[in-house]
Amino acid sequence: MSDYRIRSRIWIESGDKVLIGEGRLKLLKAIDAEGSLSKAAKSIGMSYKKAWNLMDAVNKSAKEAVVTKTIGGEKGGGTVITPYGKKLIEAFETINKNCWAFLDEQLKALDQI
């Protein structure tokens, strides 16, 4: 195999707005793990304001809510990924994995020249 490699990033847009990409995926997974937007943002080194803006943009671009906030309660509030959000995460991960598999296959053509 040669030393060639392909570098690429993909994201999905809704209209002219970004719905999901690698950064938003990372934040969504952190929210799922932490149960809180502020804890998720902190865990990935992102400001709360940026995280809030990203999740607000995702919710506004999606067909349905991707994250919802819970207020108060015994353990305080939090943020959860909706069932639609979980499907979006899974679909994006599948698309990303398939994209990389395709690109890796295409890269083999360089070994033929």
QUIJOBEL-V107618 format. One record per backbone hydrogen bond with DSSP energy under -1.0 kcal/mol. NH is the residue of the N-H (numbers start at 0). CO is the residue of the C=O. E is the energy in kcal/mol with one decimal. If there is no record, write none. Layout:
BEGIN
nh: [NH/NH]
co: [CO/CO]
e: [E/E]
END
This chain:
BEGIN
nh: [11/13/16/18/19/24/25/26/27/28/29/30/31/32/33/34/39/40/41/42/43/44/45/50/51/52/53/54/55/56/57/58/59/60/61/67/69/77/78/79/81/85/86/87/88/89/90/91/92/93/94/95/96/97/98/99/100/101/102/103/104/105/106/108/109/110/111]
co: [19/16/13/11/11/20/21/22/23/24/25/26/27/28/29/30/35/36/37/38/39/41/40/46/47/48/49/50/51/52/53/54/55/56/57/79/77/69/34/67/65/81/82/83/84/85/86/87/88/89/90/91/92/93/94/95/96/97/98/99/100/101/102/105/106/107/108]
e: [-3.1/-3.1/-1.7/-3.1/-1.5/-2.5/-2.3/-1.9/-2.7/-2.6/-1.9/-2.5/-2.3/-2.0/-2.8/-3.1/-2.3/-2.8/-2.2/-2.4/-1.2/-1.3/-3.0/-2.4/-3.1/-2.5/-2.5/-2.5/-2.5/-2.2/-2.4/-2.6/-2.1/-1.6/-1.8/-2.4/-3.0/-2.0/-1.5/-2.8/-2.5/-2.4/-1.9/-2.3/-2.5/-2.3/-2.7/-2.7/-2.5/-2.1/-2.6/-2.9/-2.5/-2.6/-2.5/-2.3/-2.1/-2.3/-2.7/-2.7/-1.9/-2.4/-2.1/-1.5/-1.5/-1.1/-1.1]
END
